[in-house]
């Protein structure tokens, strides 16, 4: 009996540690749970902190190096609603206001100088130096004006696609055609028609350009009637005599590649033709591709004999600016930002709005001004006195 009792006591003694292990397991589980929650909270805070640092650093980077941070609403000009601002184009000593019913010229205080009634379904405004052309895209009329008033309004037989004006005041109007690929009609500075070319075999007219002395007009076309796309560039000579104008064939260029010359321009007497990703030039009477690496071209401007080309390396890539001098050498090539809003040029300067920054370059690729602005810019242009007139979401403003 005693032995059995001892055994029972030993068994009872052995059961006590079993109870202590259970309590220890509960405590350790609670600690592990608390640590897990703490680690999760720390991780979440760390992720939020990293995100905030990234956002702030990007904002700081976007402002770094700016010569000045400008509050546009504090600059000269006038305020207006966003819907109104979309109709304004900086020009001369003010802005051109374009609506479906009216074309008006306003000063920088918003007061109207003159206006012209129109009836356009899809009005477009194109500024060429000291002259302006407003046309009804896919409509049947266009208007030419300057700071003094309206020069003329002309009807067209076919729908207008685009217009181009020369330094001498000639205007080339590309229209569609009913029994052809399209027409290019040439008018003199008074609005009198001096020539018309109808494309039956060359394809759809895409764009056109005058040379510096207005003696040549180049027209790019795209022929899609064959098995492959075939591009052409036709050049016409313009000669004025006592008896009137003589417009005649001067040259025709093409290439073996199936490309579209969406933009063409003269740099002096050198004809440059741009596709979506490359540059071609007429050399030795041949149209040849230049050895530049432009993956996606967005804007091309001729600034006093230098080509300013904005491009990117692909979708969602940073935008870049390349400057090509008259010897075809790239003298500047750099990242400029993400979202290009507007570009403009005057005789010796180039301005670009990108990511709420405005950069102003001279023709040598030197940034002479760099502004950070506090509003989204819609469009901009150089106006009289080397002022940069900016149309933003809040109105019209000037930057000296």
GUFI-357144 format. One record per residue (C-alpha): residue in three letters; x, y negated, z negated. Coordinates in Angstrom, 2 decimals. Layout:
BEGIN
r residu=ALA | px=X | py=Y | pz=Z $
...
***
This chain:
BEGIN
r residu=UNK | px=0.00 | py=0.00 | pz=0.00 $
r residu=UNK | px=2.75 | py=-2.39 | pz=-0.84 $
r residu=UNK | px=4.49 | py=-1.59 | pz=2.41 $
r residu=UNK | px=1.34 | py=-2.25 | pz=4.39 $
r residu=UNK | px=0.82 | py=-5.46 | pz=2.48 $
r residu=UNK | px=4.36 | py=-6.55 | pz=3.30 $
r residu=UNK | px=3.78 | py=-5.79 | pz=6.92 $
r residu=UNK | px=0.63 | py=-7.84 | pz=6.95 $
r residu=UNK | px=2.45 | py=-10.73 | pz=5.28 $
r residu=UNK | px=5.23 | py=-10.50 | pz=7.86 $
r residu=UNK | px=2.66 | py=-10.56 | pz=10.62 $
r residu=UNK | px=1.02 | py=-13.56 | pz=9.01 $
r residu=UNK | px=4.36 | py=-15.27 | pz=8.79 $
r residu=UNK | px=5.00 | py=-14.54 | pz=12.50 $
r residu=UNK | px=1.71 | py=-16.15 | pz=13.53 $
r residu=UNK | px=2.66 | py=-19.58 | pz=12.13 $
r residu=UNK | px=5.28 | py=-20.40 | pz=14.75 $
r residu=UNK | px=2.75 | py=-19.50 | pz=17.42 $
r residu=UNK | px=0.53 | py=-22.34 | pz=16.22 $
r residu=UNK | px=3.49 | py=-24.80 | pz=16.19 $
r residu=UNK | px=4.40 | py=-23.98 | pz=19.90 $
r residu=UNK | px=0.89 | py=-24.80 | pz=20.99 $
r residu=UNK | px=1.00 | py=-28.21 | pz=19.35 $
r residu=UNK | px=4.43 | py=-28.85 | pz=20.87 $
r residu=UNK | px=3.14 | py=-27.98 | pz=24.35 $
r residu=UNK | px=0.29 | py=-30.43 | pz=23.99 $
r residu=UNK | px=2.69 | py=-33.19 | pz=22.95 $
r residu=UNK | px=5.06 | py=-32.52 | pz=25.85 $
r residu=UNK | px=2.17 | py=-32.54 | pz=28.35 $
r residu=UNK | px=1.00 | py=-35.88 | pz=27.02 $
r residu=UNK | px=4.52 | py=-37.28 | pz=27.34 $
r residu=UNK | px=4.85 | py=-35.95 | pz=30.89 $
r residu=UNK | px=1.48 | py=-37.49 | pz=31.82 $
r residu=UNK | px=2.47 | py=-40.84 | pz=30.34 $
r residu=UNK | px=5.80 | py=-40.76 | pz=32.18 $
r residu=UNK | px=4.05 | py=-39.91 | pz=35.45 $
r residu=UNK | px=1.67 | py=-42.87 | pz=35.06 $
r residu=UNK | px=4.58 | py=-45.17 | pz=34.17 $
r residu=UNK | px=6.58 | py=-44.04 | pz=37.19 $
r residu=UNK | px=3.57 | py=-44.51 | pz=39.47 $
r residu=UNK | px=2.97 | py=-48.03 | pz=38.16 $
r residu=UNK | px=6.67 | py=-48.87 | pz=38.53 $
r residu=UNK | px=6.70 | py=-47.51 | pz=42.09 $
r residu=UNK | px=3.59 | py=-49.52 | pz=43.01 $
r residu=UNK | px=5.07 | py=-52.71 | pz=41.55 $
r residu=UNK | px=8.34 | py=-52.03 | pz=43.39 $
r residu=UNK | px=6.54 | py=-51.56 | pz=46.72 $
r residu=UNK | px=4.54 | py=-54.78 | pz=46.24 $
r residu=UNK | px=7.71 | py=-56.67 | pz=45.29 $
r residu=UNK | px=9.56 | py=-55.40 | pz=48.37 $
r residu=UNK | px=6.62 | py=-56.38 | pz=50.59 $
r residu=UNK | px=6.51 | py=-59.87 | pz=49.09 $
r residu=UNK | px=10.27 | py=-60.28 | pz=49.48 $
r residu=UNK | px=9.99 | py=-59.21 | pz=53.14 $
r residu=UNK | px=7.17 | py=-61.67 | pz=53.86 $
r residu=UNK | px=8.90 | py=-64.54 | pz=52.07 $
r residu=UNK | px=12.25 | py=-63.80 | pz=53.69 $
r residu=UNK | px=10.66 | py=-63.79 | pz=57.13 $
r residu=UNK | px=9.05 | py=-67.13 | pz=56.40 $
r residu=UNK | px=12.35 | py=-68.52 | pz=55.14 $
r residu=UNK | px=14.13 | py=-67.17 | pz=58.23 $
r residu=UNK | px=11.53 | py=-68.77 | pz=60.48 $
r residu=UNK | px=12.21 | py=-72.14 | pz=58.85 $
r residu=UNK | px=15.97 | py=-71.79 | pz=58.52 $
r residu=UNK | px=17.96 | py=-74.25 | pz=60.53 $
r residu=UNK | px=15.06 | py=-76.53 | pz=61.46 $
r residu=UNK | px=16.11 | py=-80.16 | pz=61.77 $
r residu=UNK | px=12.79 | py=-81.25 | pz=60.28 $
r residu=UNK | px=9.50 | py=-79.86 | pz=59.05 $
r residu=UNK | px=6.73 | py=-81.93 | pz=60.60 $
r residu=UNK | px=3.16 | py=-82.33 | pz=59.44 $
r residu=UNK | px=1.44 | py=-82.83 | pz=62.79 $
r residu=UNK | px=-1.62 | py=-84.53 | pz=61.34 $
r residu=UNK | px=0.67 | py=-87.31 | pz=60.07 $
r residu=UNK | px=2.06 | py=-88.04 | pz=63.54 $
r residu=UNK | px=0.69 | py=-90.58 | pz=66.03 $
r residu=UNK | px=-2.33 | py=-89.64 | pz=68.11 $
r residu=UNK | px=-5.91 | py=-88.76 | pz=67.25 $
r residu=UNK | px=-7.82 | py=-85.95 | pz=65.62 $
r residu=UNK | px=-10.49 | py=-83.81 | pz=67.25 $
r residu=UNK | px=-12.22 | py=-80.45 | pz=66.94 $
r residu=UNK | px=-10.48 | py=-77.28 | pz=68.11 $
r residu=UNK | px=-13.00 | py=-76.79 | pz=70.92 $
r residu=UNK | px=-12.29 | py=-80.33 | pz=72.11 $
r residu=UNK | px=-8.50 | py=-79.88 | pz=71.88 $
r residu=UNK | px=-8.63 | py=-76.95 | pz=74.29 $
r residu=UNK | px=-9.79 | py=-79.35 | pz=77.04 $
r residu=UNK | px=-6.84 | py=-81.77 | pz=76.63 $
r residu=UNK | px=-3.60 | py=-81.84 | pz=78.65 $
r residu=UNK | px=-0.74 | py=-84.22 | pz=77.69 $
r residu=UNK | px=0.13 | py=-86.54 | pz=80.57 $
r residu=UNK | px=1.46 | py=-90.04 | pz=81.26 $
r residu=UNK | px=0.76 | py=-92.23 | pz=78.23 $
r residu=UNK | px=-2.03 | py=-90.04 | pz=76.90 $
r residu=UNK | px=-3.99 | py=-86.93 | pz=77.83 $
r residu=UNK | px=-6.18 | py=-85.64 | pz=80.65 $
r residu=UNK | px=-9.52 | py=-84.28 | pz=79.45 $
r residu=UNK | px=-10.98 | py=-81.63 | pz=81.74 $
r residu=UNK | px=-14.52 | py=-80.29 | pz=81.47 $
r residu=UNK | px=-16.95 | py=-78.73 | pz=83.93 $
r residu=UNK | px=-18.69 | py=-82.10 | pz=84.37 $
r residu=UNK | px=-15.92 | py=-84.67 | pz=84.06 $
r residu=UNK | px=-12.23 | py=-85.43 | pz=84.43 $
r residu=UNK | px=-11.08 | py=-88.28 | pz=82.17 $
r residu=UNK | px=-7.82 | py=-89.97 | pz=81.27 $
r residu=UNK | px=-7.49 | py=-90.96 | pz=77.59 $
r residu=UNK | px=-4.82 | py=-92.96 | pz=75.78 $
r residu=UNK | px=-3.13 | py=-91.75 | pz=72.59 $
r residu=UNK | px=-5.86 | py=-93.34 | pz=70.50 $
r residu=UNK | px=-8.52 | py=-91.24 | pz=72.23 $
r residu=UNK | px=-10.03 | py=-94.15 | pz=74.18 $
r residu=UNK | px=-11.08 | py=-93.40 | pz=77.76 $
r residu=UNK | px=-9.20 | py=-95.26 | pz=80.52 $
r residu=UNK | px=-11.16 | py=-93.87 | pz=83.49 $
r residu=UNK | px=-13.16 | py=-90.81 | pz=84.45 $
r residu=UNK | px=-14.51 | py=-88.92 | pz=87.45 $
r residu=UNK | px=-17.67 | py=-86.83 | pz=87.61 $
r residu=UNK | px=-17.21 | py=-83.29 | pz=88.96 $
r residu=UNK | px=-19.13 | py=-80.04 | pz=89.06 $
r residu=UNK | px=-16.62 | py=-77.25 | pz=88.40 $
r residu=UNK | px=-17.44 | py=-73.80 | pz=87.06 $
r residu=UNK | px=-13.87 | py=-72.92 | pz=86.06 $
r residu=UNK | px=-11.76 | py=-76.12 | pz=85.99 $
r residu=UNK | px=-7.97 | py=-75.76 | pz=85.89 $
r residu=UNK | px=-5.42 | py=-78.55 | pz=85.36 $
r residu=UNK | px=-1.93 | py=-78.57 | pz=86.89 $
r residu=UNK | px=0.51 | py=-81.42 | pz=86.18 $
r residu=UNK | px=3.30 | py=-82.16 | pz=88.65 $
r residu=UNK | px=5.47 | py=-85.01 | pz=87.37 $
r residu=UNK | px=3.47 | py=-88.24 | pz=87.63 $
r residu=UNK | px=0.52 | py=-86.61 | pz=89.42 $
r residu=UNK | px=-2.25 | py=-84.25 | pz=88.37 $
r residu=UNK | px=-4.31 | py=-81.73 | pz=90.32 $
r residu=UNK | px=-7.56 | py=-80.41 | pz=88.85 $
r residu=UNK | px=-9.22 | py=-77.60 | pz=90.78 $
r residu=UNK | px=-12.18 | py=-75.30 | pz=90.41 $
r residu=UNK | px=-10.67 | py=-71.82 | pz=90.36 $
r residu=UNK | px=-12.69 | py=-69.59 | pz=92.70 $
r residu=UNK | px=-14.74 | py=-72.71 | pz=93.44 $
r residu=UNK | px=-14.72 | py=-75.00 | pz=96.45 $
r residu=UNK | px=-13.13 | py=-78.30 | pz=95.44 $
r residu=UNK | px=-10.04 | py=-79.96 | pz=93.96 $
r residu=UNK | px=-9.15 | py=-83.46 | pz=92.71 $
r residu=UNK | px=-5.84 | py=-85.35 | pz=92.63 $
r residu=UNK | px=-5.19 | py=-88.27 | pz=90.26 $
r residu=UNK | px=-2.51 | py=-90.25 | pz=88.43 $
r residu=UNK | px=-2.44 | py=-92.78 | pz=85.58 $
r residu=UNK | px=-4.01 | py=-95.46 | pz=87.78 $
r residu=UNK | px=-7.05 | py=-93.45 | pz=88.82 $
r residu=UNK | px=-8.40 | py=-90.73 | pz=91.09 $
r residu=UNK | px=-6.72 | py=-90.49 | pz=94.49 $
r residu=UNK | px=-9.19 | py=-88.19 | pz=96.17 $
r residu=UNK | px=-11.49 | py=-85.20 | pz=95.79 $
r residu=UNK | px=-11.56 | py=-82.61 | pz=98.58 $
r residu=UNK | px=-13.94 | py=-79.75 | pz=99.35 $
r residu=UNK | px=-12.61 | py=-76.45 | pz=100.65 $
r residu=UNK | px=-14.17 | py=-73.91 | pz=102.97 $
r residu=UNK | px=-13.01 | py=-70.95 | pz=100.87 $
r residu=UNK | px=-12.54 | py=-70.39 | pz=97.10 $
r residu=UNK | px=-9.46 | py=-72.07 | pz=95.59 $
r residu=UNK | px=-6.90 | py=-69.76 | pz=93.96 $
r residu=UNK | px=-4.02 | py=-72.12 | pz=93.10 $
r residu=UNK | px=-2.36 | py=-75.42 | pz=94.03 $
r residu=UNK | px=1.19 | py=-76.72 | pz=94.27 $
r residu=UNK | px=2.39 | py=-80.32 | pz=94.72 $
r residu=UNK | px=5.68 | py=-81.76 | pz=95.98 $
r residu=UNK | px=7.64 | py=-84.78 | pz=94.78 $
r residu=UNK | px=6.43 | py=-86.66 | pz=97.88 $
r residu=UNK | px=2.78 | py=-86.04 | pz=96.98 $
r residu=UNK | px=2.08 | py=-83.21 | pz=99.43 $
r residu=UNK | px=-0.26 | py=-80.58 | pz=98.06 $
r residu=UNK | px=-0.56 | py=-76.96 | pz=99.17 $
r residu=UNK | px=-3.83 | py=-75.22 | pz=98.33 $
r residu=UNK | px=-4.11 | py=-71.43 | pz=98.39 $
r residu=UNK | px=-7.65 | py=-70.22 | pz=99.11 $
r residu=UNK | px=-9.28 | py=-66.87 | pz=99.79 $
r residu=UNK | px=-10.44 | py=-65.88 | pz=103.25 $
r residu=UNK | px=-13.56 | py=-64.29 | pz=104.68 $
r residu=UNK | px=-11.95 | py=-62.60 | pz=107.67 $
r residu=UNK | px=-8.29 | py=-62.77 | pz=106.57 $
r residu=UNK | px=-6.08 | py=-62.23 | pz=103.53 $
r residu=UNK | px=-6.27 | py=-65.93 | pz=102.71 $
r residu=UNK | px=-5.24 | py=-69.44 | pz=103.73 $
r residu=UNK | px=-2.67 | py=-72.04 | pz=102.74 $
r residu=UNK | px=-3.77 | py=-75.58 | pz=103.57 $
r residu=UNK | px=-1.35 | py=-78.52 | pz=103.45 $
r residu=UNK | px=-2.44 | py=-82.10 | pz=102.66 $
r residu=UNK | px=-0.40 | py=-85.31 | pz=102.68 $
r residu=UNK | px=-0.21 | py=-87.83 | pz=99.83 $
r residu=UNK | px=-3.47 | py=-89.48 | pz=100.98 $
r residu=UNK | px=-5.40 | py=-86.22 | pz=101.02 $
r residu=UNK | px=-5.45 | py=-85.84 | pz=104.80 $
r residu=UNK | px=-5.07 | py=-82.26 | pz=106.04 $
r residu=UNK | px=-1.88 | py=-81.89 | pz=108.08 $
r residu=UNK | px=-1.68 | py=-78.11 | pz=108.57 $
r residu=UNK | px=-3.32 | py=-74.81 | pz=107.70 $
r residu=UNK | px=-1.91 | py=-71.29 | pz=107.87 $
r residu=UNK | px=-4.13 | py=-68.22 | pz=107.81 $
r residu=UNK | px=-2.60 | py=-64.90 | pz=106.74 $
r residu=UNK | px=-3.77 | py=-62.06 | pz=108.98 $
r residu=UNK | px=-0.77 | py=-59.72 | pz=108.74 $
r residu=UNK | px=1.42 | py=-60.91 | pz=105.86 $
r residu=UNK | px=-1.00 | py=-60.14 | pz=103.05 $
r residu=UNK | px=-2.58 | py=-62.13 | pz=100.22 $
r residu=UNK | px=-0.90 | py=-65.50 | pz=99.46 $
r residu=UNK | px=0.32 | py=-65.38 | pz=95.85 $
r residu=UNK | px=2.31 | py=-68.55 | pz=95.18 $
r residu=UNK | px=4.06 | py=-71.38 | pz=96.98 $
r residu=UNK | px=6.82 | py=-73.94 | pz=96.39 $
r residu=UNK | px=8.24 | py=-77.09 | pz=97.99 $
r residu=UNK | px=11.93 | py=-77.88 | pz=98.18 $
r residu=UNK | px=13.34 | py=-81.05 | pz=96.62 $
r residu=UNK | px=12.86 | py=-83.36 | pz=99.63 $
r residu=UNK | px=9.48 | py=-81.88 | pz=100.66 $
r residu=UNK | px=10.73 | py=-80.69 | pz=104.05 $
r residu=UNK | px=10.16 | py=-76.98 | pz=103.35 $
r residu=UNK | px=7.20 | py=-75.03 | pz=102.00 $
r residu=UNK | px=7.71 | py=-71.40 | pz=100.93 $
r residu=UNK | px=4.76 | py=-69.02 | pz=100.51 $
r residu=UNK | px=4.98 | py=-65.58 | pz=98.91 $
r residu=UNK | px=2.49 | py=-62.94 | pz=100.02 $
r residu=UNK | px=1.76 | py=-59.33 | pz=99.16 $
r residu=UNK | px=0.54 | py=-56.85 | pz=101.76 $
r residu=UNK | px=-1.41 | py=-53.93 | pz=100.29 $
r residu=UNK | px=-2.86 | py=-52.54 | pz=103.53 $
r residu=UNK | px=-0.12 | py=-49.94 | pz=104.04 $
r residu=UNK | px=0.95 | py=-46.89 | pz=102.09 $
r residu=UNK | px=3.21 | py=-49.01 | pz=99.88 $
r residu=UNK | px=3.12 | py=-52.63 | pz=98.74 $
r residu=UNK | px=5.12 | py=-54.90 | pz=101.04 $
r residu=UNK | px=6.20 | py=-58.38 | pz=99.90 $
r residu=UNK | px=6.91 | py=-61.28 | pz=102.26 $
r residu=UNK | px=8.16 | py=-64.83 | pz=101.78 $
r residu=UNK | px=7.33 | py=-67.15 | pz=104.66 $
r residu=UNK | px=8.95 | py=-70.57 | pz=104.90 $
r residu=UNK | px=7.51 | py=-73.47 | pz=106.92 $
r residu=UNK | px=9.30 | py=-76.68 | pz=107.87 $
r residu=UNK | px=7.53 | py=-80.03 | pz=107.45 $
r residu=UNK | px=8.66 | py=-82.86 | pz=109.73 $
r residu=UNK | px=7.09 | py=-86.31 | pz=109.78 $
r residu=UNK | px=7.34 | py=-88.44 | pz=112.90 $
r residu=UNK | px=5.67 | py=-91.54 | pz=114.32 $
r residu=UNK | px=3.12 | py=-89.26 | pz=115.95 $
r residu=UNK | px=2.28 | py=-87.46 | pz=112.73 $
r residu=UNK | px=3.34 | py=-84.24 | pz=111.07 $
r residu=UNK | px=4.82 | py=-81.14 | pz=112.69 $
r residu=UNK | px=4.62 | py=-77.99 | pz=110.57 $
r residu=UNK | px=6.27 | py=-74.92 | pz=112.06 $
r residu=UNK | px=7.69 | py=-71.49 | pz=111.14 $
r residu=UNK | px=11.16 | py=-71.70 | pz=109.64 $
r residu=UNK | px=12.00 | py=-68.24 | pz=108.19 $
r residu=UNK | px=10.53 | py=-64.94 | pz=106.98 $
r residu=UNK | px=12.08 | py=-62.78 | pz=104.24 $
r residu=UNK | px=11.22 | py=-59.39 | pz=102.82 $
r residu=UNK | px=12.78 | py=-56.61 | pz=100.72 $
r residu=UNK | px=12.52 | py=-52.82 | pz=100.72 $
r residu=UNK | px=11.25 | py=-52.66 | pz=97.12 $
r residu=UNK | px=7.51 | py=-52.63 | pz=96.40 $
r residu=UNK | px=7.49 | py=-55.78 | pz=94.27 $
r residu=UNK | px=5.33 | py=-58.88 | pz=93.88 $
r residu=UNK | px=6.93 | py=-62.33 | pz=93.94 $
r residu=UNK | px=4.52 | py=-63.87 | pz=91.46 $
r residu=UNK | px=6.60 | py=-67.03 | pz=91.03 $
r residu=UNK | px=8.86 | py=-68.80 | pz=93.51 $
r residu=UNK | px=10.75 | py=-72.08 | pz=93.25 $
r residu=UNK | px=13.50 | py=-74.09 | pz=94.87 $
r residu=UNK | px=16.60 | py=-75.01 | pz=92.90 $
r residu=UNK | px=17.98 | py=-77.68 | pz=95.20 $
r residu=UNK | px=17.89 | py=-75.96 | pz=98.56 $
r residu=UNK | px=18.23 | py=-72.47 | pz=97.04 $
r residu=UNK | px=15.04 | py=-70.41 | pz=97.14 $
r residu=UNK | px=14.47 | py=-68.24 | pz=94.05 $
r residu=UNK | px=11.79 | py=-65.55 | pz=93.87 $
r residu=UNK | px=10.75 | py=-63.89 | pz=90.61 $
r residu=UNK | px=9.05 | py=-60.57 | pz=90.00 $
r residu=UNK | px=7.87 | py=-59.47 | pz=86.56 $
r residu=UNK | px=11.39 | py=-58.37 | pz=85.63 $
r residu=UNK | px=13.93 | py=-59.61 | pz=88.17 $
r residu=UNK | px=15.22 | py=-62.55 | pz=90.21 $
r residu=UNK | px=15.84 | py=-62.60 | pz=93.96 $
r residu=UNK | px=17.65 | py=-65.37 | pz=95.84 $
r residu=UNK | px=18.07 | py=-66.20 | pz=99.51 $
r residu=UNK | px=21.77 | py=-65.87 | pz=100.31 $
r residu=UNK | px=23.30 | py=-65.63 | pz=103.78 $
r residu=UNK | px=19.78 | py=-65.64 | pz=105.21 $
r residu=UNK | px=18.83 | py=-62.55 | pz=103.19 $
r residu=UNK | px=16.66 | py=-62.16 | pz=100.13 $
r residu=UNK | px=18.82 | py=-60.31 | pz=97.58 $
r residu=UNK | px=18.27 | py=-59.16 | pz=94.02 $
r residu=UNK | px=20.48 | py=-60.78 | pz=91.39 $
r residu=UNK | px=22.20 | py=-58.74 | pz=88.70 $
r residu=UNK | px=20.28 | py=-59.97 | pz=85.65 $
r residu=UNK | px=18.68 | py=-57.83 | pz=82.95 $
r residu=UNK | px=15.19 | py=-59.29 | pz=82.45 $
r residu=UNK | px=12.76 | py=-56.59 | pz=81.33 $
r residu=UNK | px=9.62 | py=-58.72 | pz=81.08 $
r residu=UNK | px=9.67 | py=-62.32 | pz=82.36 $
r residu=UNK | px=7.07 | py=-64.71 | pz=80.91 $
r residu=UNK | px=7.99 | py=-68.26 | pz=82.04 $
r residu=UNK | px=10.34 | py=-69.80 | pz=84.60 $
r residu=UNK | px=11.20 | py=-73.53 | pz=84.72 $
r residu=UNK | px=13.60 | py=-75.49 | pz=86.92 $
r residu=UNK | px=15.21 | py=-78.18 | pz=84.75 $
r residu=UNK | px=17.47 | py=-80.45 | pz=86.79 $
r residu=UNK | px=18.99 | py=-77.58 | pz=88.75 $
r residu=UNK | px=19.12 | py=-75.08 | pz=85.87 $
r residu=UNK | px=16.71 | py=-72.16 | pz=85.58 $
r residu=UNK | px=15.21 | py=-71.63 | pz=82.13 $
r residu=UNK | px=13.86 | py=-68.07 | pz=81.95 $
r residu=UNK | px=11.96 | py=-66.70 | pz=78.95 $
r residu=UNK | px=11.73 | py=-62.92 | pz=78.74 $
r residu=UNK | px=11.70 | py=-59.97 | pz=76.37 $
r residu=UNK | px=13.10 | py=-56.43 | pz=76.37 $
r residu=UNK | px=9.62 | py=-54.91 | pz=76.25 $
r residu=UNK | px=6.30 | py=-54.92 | pz=74.44 $
r residu=UNK | px=6.44 | py=-56.18 | pz=70.83 $
r residu=UNK | px=10.09 | py=-57.18 | pz=71.27 $
r residu=UNK | px=11.60 | py=-60.56 | pz=70.41 $
r residu=UNK | px=11.36 | py=-63.21 | pz=73.12 $
r residu=UNK | px=14.59 | py=-64.57 | pz=74.57 $
r residu=UNK | px=15.66 | py=-67.60 | pz=76.55 $
r residu=UNK | px=18.26 | py=-67.41 | pz=79.31 $
r residu=UNK | px=19.63 | py=-70.46 | pz=81.13 $
r residu=UNK | px=21.15 | py=-69.97 | pz=84.59 $
r residu=UNK | px=23.22 | py=-72.79 | pz=86.07 $
r residu=UNK | px=23.55 | py=-73.75 | pz=89.73 $
r residu=UNK | px=26.42 | py=-71.24 | pz=90.16 $
r residu=UNK | px=24.15 | py=-68.35 | pz=89.04 $
r residu=UNK | px=26.02 | py=-67.99 | pz=85.74 $
r residu=UNK | px=24.12 | py=-67.45 | pz=82.49 $
r residu=UNK | px=25.27 | py=-70.25 | pz=80.16 $
r residu=UNK | px=22.84 | py=-69.47 | pz=77.34 $
r residu=UNK | px=21.05 | py=-66.29 | pz=76.28 $
r residu=UNK | px=19.54 | py=-65.92 | pz=72.82 $
r residu=UNK | px=16.56 | py=-64.72 | pz=70.80 $
r residu=UNK | px=14.07 | py=-67.51 | pz=70.15 $
r residu=UNK | px=11.14 | py=-65.89 | pz=68.32 $
r residu=UNK | px=8.11 | py=-63.69 | pz=68.80 $
r residu=UNK | px=5.10 | py=-65.51 | pz=70.21 $
r residu=UNK | px=5.76 | py=-68.09 | pz=72.94 $
r residu=UNK | px=2.89 | py=-70.59 | pz=73.06 $
r residu=UNK | px=3.94 | py=-73.25 | pz=75.55 $
r residu=UNK | px=6.91 | py=-74.43 | pz=77.61 $
r residu=UNK | px=7.44 | py=-77.74 | pz=79.38 $
r residu=UNK | px=10.23 | py=-79.72 | pz=80.97 $
r residu=UNK | px=11.26 | py=-83.18 | pz=82.05 $
r residu=UNK | px=14.22 | py=-84.25 | pz=84.19 $
r residu=UNK | px=16.88 | py=-83.46 | pz=81.60 $
r residu=UNK | px=15.10 | py=-81.64 | pz=78.78 $
r residu=UNK | px=13.23 | py=-78.42 | pz=78.10 $
r residu=UNK | px=10.85 | py=-77.81 | pz=75.20 $
r residu=UNK | px=9.44 | py=-74.51 | pz=73.99 $
r residu=UNK | px=6.88 | py=-73.81 | pz=71.27 $
r residu=UNK | px=7.34 | py=-70.45 | pz=69.57 $
r residu=UNK | px=6.13 | py=-69.22 | pz=66.16 $
r residu=UNK | px=5.28 | py=-72.72 | pz=64.89 $
r residu=UNK | px=8.71 | py=-73.94 | pz=65.88 $
r residu=UNK | px=9.49 | py=-76.41 | pz=68.66 $
r residu=UNK | px=12.95 | py=-76.24 | pz=70.23 $
r residu=UNK | px=14.19 | py=-78.94 | pz=72.59 $
r residu=UNK | px=17.17 | py=-78.14 | pz=74.83 $
r residu=UNK | px=19.28 | py=-80.17 | pz=77.20 $
r residu=UNK | px=20.25 | py=-78.69 | pz=80.55 $
r residu=UNK | px=23.49 | py=-77.23 | pz=79.12 $
r residu=UNK | px=21.59 | py=-75.03 | pz=76.68 $
r residu=UNK | px=22.31 | py=-77.16 | pz=73.61 $
r residu=UNK | px=19.46 | py=-77.41 | pz=71.09 $
r residu=UNK | px=19.14 | py=-81.14 | pz=70.45 $
r residu=UNK | px=16.03 | py=-80.89 | pz=68.24 $
r residu=UNK | px=14.44 | py=-78.11 | pz=66.23 $
r residu=UNK | px=11.14 | py=-78.80 | pz=64.48 $
r residu=UNK | px=8.99 | py=-76.66 | pz=62.21 $
r residu=UNK | px=5.30 | py=-77.61 | pz=62.48 $
r residu=UNK | px=2.38 | py=-76.87 | pz=60.17 $
r residu=UNK | px=-0.30 | py=-76.12 | pz=62.80 $
r residu=UNK | px=-0.78 | py=-73.87 | pz=65.79 $
r residu=UNK | px=0.08 | py=-75.60 | pz=69.06 $
r residu=UNK | px=-2.19 | py=-75.16 | pz=72.09 $
r residu=UNK | px=-0.07 | py=-76.96 | pz=74.73 $
r residu=UNK | px=2.49 | py=-79.73 | pz=75.03 $
r residu=UNK | px=4.22 | py=-81.95 | pz=77.59 $
r residu=UNK | px=6.76 | py=-84.75 | pz=77.79 $
r residu=UNK | px=5.10 | py=-88.12 | pz=78.29 $
r residu=UNK | px=6.40 | py=-91.66 | pz=78.84 $
r residu=UNK | px=9.39 | py=-92.73 | pz=76.78 $
r residu=UNK | px=10.72 | py=-89.18 | pz=76.22 $
r residu=UNK | px=7.99 | py=-88.49 | pz=73.70 $
r residu=UNK | px=6.75 | py=-84.96 | pz=73.27 $
r residu=UNK | px=2.96 | py=-84.94 | pz=73.17 $
r residu=UNK | px=1.52 | py=-81.93 | pz=71.37 $
r residu=UNK | px=-2.08 | py=-80.73 | pz=71.44 $
r residu=UNK | px=-2.67 | py=-78.67 | pz=68.32 $
r residu=UNK | px=-5.71 | py=-77.13 | pz=66.70 $
r residu=UNK | px=-6.44 | py=-80.45 | pz=64.93 $
r residu=UNK | px=-5.90 | py=-82.91 | pz=67.78 $
r residu=UNK | px=-3.27 | py=-84.85 | pz=69.75 $
r residu=UNK | px=0.09 | py=-85.78 | pz=68.20 $
r residu=UNK | px=3.37 | py=-87.26 | pz=69.42 $
r residu=UNK | px=6.93 | py=-86.42 | pz=68.41 $
r residu=UNK | px=9.67 | py=-88.90 | pz=69.28 $
***
